Amino acid sequence: MILILIGIGVAWNFEFFVFLHEKDFTNLGLFTLFVFTVNSTTTGIKIFKESKDYEVEWFCSDAVVSIGMIGTVIGFIYMLFSVFSDLNLGDSAQMMTALSEMAKGMSTALLTTLVGLISSVLLKFQLVIAQK
């Protein structure tokens, strides 16, 4: 838990949450962080109550990866559709706009994947410790 709090402090210091909000147009990254926070809290409560049932928490630890992958697919579809739908290779201003839109889709794809994978690893780490 201390490592997670340190990670949150570092992310806050480097304004990662603002960056995530600005660069992920789907907001699936922030939703993943919400699921992570709720799941970590319920895991902590169950540890305190000495519960042995962590099925929902295990499901959520897998679901955050899936949410990240959905964001990846949406980002790639957006990137490819926005760039190649009406592209005129002779117009440099349109090419710059297309590259900007490509970057928007790619940032969404990569950020949602990153947040989903890190959240999943941290949740599974917590659950393994809780079950031991």
Secondary structure, DSSP 8 states (H G I E B T S, - for coil): -HHHHHHHHHHHHTTHHHHHHHH-TT-HHHHHHHHHHHHHHHHHHHHHTT----HHHHHHHHHHHHHHHHHHHHHHHHHHHHHHSS--TT-HHHHHHHHHHHHHHHHHHHHHHHHHHHHHHHHHHHHHHHH-
